Amino acid sequence: MQQIGVSDIFLVEVLVKPGNAIAVQVDRPDGISIDECVQISRFLNESLDRDEEDYSLEVSSPGLGSAFRVKQQYEKNLGRDIEVLYTDGIKAKGILQKVTDKGVVLSVRGDHKEIGFEEIKTAKAIISFK
């Protein structure tokens, strides 16, 4: 089995659903492969005890068009078109120019807007087929 380089893999989300269904989302800057998800799933299964608690485990990457959950997802989408929904309900679409510890810089029709993470309700990449 090929070893995966875990240094650039990041955790996006862990959900425990009814019936002990555990859903883990992981990613990496250049995208994560199915084989890497399988290896992470095997590692987690070895770390958990089915005799102690019955569960199902799903390891995947976030889907296309999924809302960003962690800073690394913003960094992964630098230079791409994204849509931001502000906490007050206003939407903005533009090119993600910069990511800082406090927020992002979005280029909207040539104007650079600094947006704090606390102002963002959701943000996601815009999928275009040009």
Secondary structure, DSSP 8 states (H G I E B T S, - for coil): -----GGG-EEEEEEEETTTEEEEEEE-TT---HHHHHHHHHHHHHHS-TTT---EEEEE---TT----SHHHHHHTTTSEEEEEETTS-EEEEEEEEE-SSEEEEEETTEEEEEEGGGEEEEEE-----
